[in-house]
């Protein structure tokens, strides 16, 4: 974080190792990826406020998509909590996997992706 309180440092780095009597707490790469998704998700929400589909051009949304399959557990956590447009990152991570005909509610899209990801063992 810089000294200017109007500037947010979006860099993400965690080096976590806690030792106690030769026992070490380790944080899995999966958990780090989930946290990275959460951070970019929060920035994306802050920047976009779900105003339009052009919000998918947002840099923080793209960072989630660029994580590829590493982002899936974090996205899955979010859409299991509540239907959310972040589900469309899955459409970009897995192009041509899911097709939509006509209007499909966000709730139905999220539910379908949750079932699909669990069936594929992506949890």
Secondary structure, DSSP 8 states (H G I E B T S, - for coil): --SSTT-----------EEETTEEE---HHHHHHHHHHHHHHHHHHHHTT--GGGGGSHHHHHHHHTGGGGHHHHHHHHHHS--GGGHHHHHHTTTT----S---HHHHHHHHHHHHHHTT--
